[in-house]
């Protein structure tokens, strides 16, 4: 398969490592190995005991059990551990779908949710998340496009908008998929990252055609560990092996050791990072109120991103280039998600860096507005 370009990845390749302040990413502040060892009590003896033998295709029994107990149904045979959530999405969709299948996707969306199906020749049907509704999903819009669909692919809380479902809407979504007989591919990358209330219940608990995709890259501050997973019926997982046998084969046993410990003590990592993100969000709200001529800020329900409109810009790409090149501040243009009037603004980083980034955004934005 020859994939279409991924503008978001191109943007991050260009600027992620070339800035001082990041107010565009969708994760939280990164942890170090020293942080992990201190938080989780990992000893030198445990690290020294790792033998670099091959792991199994689905992941070791220990790491799959820890993931199943923390995020799944408790059954390790329904878990495959992958190189980040991206590999899990690729393996699952490539296995589940056939050319000409109809697939429902949200819009705007993260690129892998659409590009794999489009490249395979599937029919993409859009479940629109409407800006006039603060991007809150409307289940009637889903009902209008789901008939005959093979799968519905979603992530809530949503990247890039921060929108989500209420618990009642989540139950309604499962019921709509069940009535249509559609697989529900539930990307739970931002599951624990809620602004208020409790995380949504993963549909793998109450829908036999649900497939859950998870990762340690977002709320857990471990993107460089490259750990993700799929929780799915065994026949779906078994079907992915034809691809995986030709790609990554399995994870490193050292990575699996660390992932196992994180899964067993997940709250120790996500709790402090989300407390910091909520503080950043409070600052962002005050900042937006102080700059009503610069930004129209939708209120996020979860994740650590929002998708504001930069007032006066029909295309924010040049502005974001300038912000990164001349002011060393990362902001992602909305063109990476199909709406060039907007930007993805991420509030999951360190408070000091986030505050500096907002100050820079205000200064550059005001200068641009005056010049125009």
WONORJO-V410931 format. One line per field, one symbol per residue. burial: + if it has 24 or more other C-alpha atoms within 12 Angstrom, else -. A space follows every 10 residues. Layout:
BEGIN
burial: ???
END
This chain:
BEGIN
burial: ------++-- ++--++--++ ++++++++++ +-+--+--++ -+-------- ----++++++ ++++++++++ +++-++++++ ++++++++++ +++++++--- ++++++++++ ++++++++++ -++++++++- +--++++++- -++-++-+++ ++++++++++ ++++++---+ --++++++-+ -+++++++++ +++++---++ +++++-++++ ++++++++++ +++-++++++ +++--+++-+ +--+---+++ ++++++++++ ++++++-+++ -+++++++++ +-+++-++-- ---+++++++ ++++++++++ +-+--++-++ ++++--++++ ++++++++++ ++++++++++ +-++++++++ ++-++----- --
END
